[in-house]
Amino acid sequence: MNTFNKLVGLTLILGLLHACGSKPNPEKEEAYQKAASIFAADESFYPILDEELYYFTTQTLDSITPLYINEQDAVKKLMKLETWLAFTTRDFTPKERQNLIDRKYLPRAIPIAYDGLAIIVNNANPDSCITINDFARILKGEISKWKEIYPQSKLGEIDVVFDNPLSSTVRWCVDSILGGKQFSAKNIGAVQTSAAVIEYVEKHENALGIIGSNWLNDKRDTTNVTFNKNISVMGVSKMKTAEKYNSWKPYQFYLYNGNYPLRRTIYALLNDPRPNGVATSFTHYIQLPRGQKIILRSGLLPQSANMNVRDVIVKKQ
């Protein structure tokens, strides 16, 4: 009898504990679903992510809305739990990662692709190559005129234009080109979007624009070896002098073999607490062969797709 009473009591207690633990929290669920309904991304990734999203939603019937903003604001939204996914060109900082871990989350930085930071000029500009060193000197304000690099140039002042003051492009140049120091040149401006950078460079002969290479591919060229014909893409050299034979453009192969010096890693910063959440599903879709093929077709370098390199002999007619 005693044993029976203890068993009944234990069953009742466990039942009560289970009932309390399974009580839903509508506010938490609403907050989760609101954050799960969007992903944030640096605006420079718009072309590739929109294509990934199109195929993801048509093939899975899941729904998630893109929010294309600057990189800094994208990370802020992730840290505020206003989204579970952000696309950037950087990993979590140690402080950001620890902050999320302390709040019982499991943040993951997942490389999905590599792109090239492209330096573009007006088609009227005859100068087609630049060194990393000269590019850095322009950003530092040590060079302000085209003739200081190319003595024969008649273009005058170098008009440097970025997409957004808080973009991944600006941050990458500060961190990777200037060693963390801010721009000191007076002739640097921003026009808010990558498309606006291209338009600005088209209309200004002395302009020098910096954008992600996924904005440059000519959609008429399925081989990904033709860039936007309305502007010129400069070859970039690691050497002290820039010549055609030692300067490289952000083609896939030169991203692959490391010749192009302005290569960036594109990350999916994922903090989705649910393994079957739409943010997690979208990230995994991009990692799958189908998602990586879309990246390959866009002209960027996939993170995990197999690359076939062949030597080709071109016969002159």
Secondary structure, 3 states (H helix, E strand, C coil): CHHHHHHHHHHHHHHHHHHHHCCCCHHHHHHHHHHHCEEEEEHHHHHHHHHHHHHHHHHHCCCCEEEEECHHHHHHHHHCCCCCEEEECCCCCHHHHHHHHHCCCCCEEEEEEEEEEEEEECCCCCCCEEEHHHHHHHHHCCCCEHHHCCCCCCCCECEEEECCCCCHHHHHHHHHHCCCCCCCCCCEEECCCHHHHHHHHHHCCCEEEEEEHHHCECCCCCCCCCECCCCEECEEECCCCCCHHHCECCCHHHHHCCCCCCEEEEEEEECCCCCCCHHHHHHHHHHCHHHHHHHHHHCCEECCCCCCCCCCCCCCC
